[in-house]
Amino acid sequence: MTSPKILIGIPARYGSTRLPGKPLVKICGKEMLLRVWENAQAAVSKFPKGMIQCAVATEDKRIMDFCKANNIDSYMTDDQAETGTDRILDLVKVMGINPEFILNLQGDLPLCPPWFIEQMAQAYLNDPKLDVVTPVVNLTWEEAEKLKENKKTTPFSGTCAVVKLPKGENLMKPIIENSEFDAIWFSKTIIPSLRKIDKMKELSPKYSPILRHIGLYGYTYAVLKKLDNYKETVYGNLCEGLEQLKFLENGVKVKVVKVDYRHYKGMSGLDSPEDLKRAEAIVKECGELLG
């Protein structure tokens, strides 16, 4: 098989504890995995033919059968893979290809706009020396308050990032006006804590300092192949359960790129029935991403 420059790998695990059969759960009549696949294909169409290839990585025959019925390129991967990244690494081996750059598009991100995927691919094309890149959304004060409210029912849905900021006279300005940063940390807790809210709102009436992470990762294959050499970490493996911390704690730089939902409303990955209801409400309110 000819190796593409970029591979979009979509890990789709059937055995979700909180939402069994998650990839095949329907959102407004369409399966979650099909939504993710169609969004990925829309992004691929913006680049030269053959530059980017998409494939689903799964451990379950039911998902393989669904993919075959819907003309989705899919591969059976190791059922012992612990994370989506581990599954993507196995996918590359099963496919027998050697891409320069890999985008890990989680199979539970049906509302990830195609332009987010485009932006991640373009980030690598603009800077082939980067190791890992991932997107964030700068939340408005209203969106930050909504995230806080959602955490009451689904505390582990929604990850936040803190980043290195350039100095500025207006302390909020670097967060609002810059589009690329180096990551310092990620957490399922809302970070940073907001103490001097009145002062922050005075400096930035619309946007909060909260950067919500989107579960889309890009990494060079060279970095990904070293994954087995990275040690398990207290924060990444035991505390937060966030695979991007495995990179940070092992000294790998993670670039963060700010993205914008434009006319759409965003949310994190779907992990529970409550999340599913939120996703359906967004589709009903905003319409289809590819509509």
Secondary structure, DSSP 4 states (H G I P E B T S, - for coil): -PPPSEEEEEEE-S--SSSTTGGG-EETTEEHHHHHHHHHHHHHTTS-TTSEEEEEEES-HHHHHHHHHTT--EEE--TT--SHHHHHHHHHHHHT---SEEEEE-TT-TT--HHHHHHHHHHHHH-TT-SEEEEEEEEEHHHHHHHHHHTTT-TTS-EEEEE-----SSTTHHHHH--EEEEEEEESS--S----HHHHHHH-SSEEEEEEE-SEEEEEHHHHTTGGGSPP-IIIIIIS--HHHHHHHTT--EEEEE---TTS-------SHHHHHHHHHHHHHH--TT-
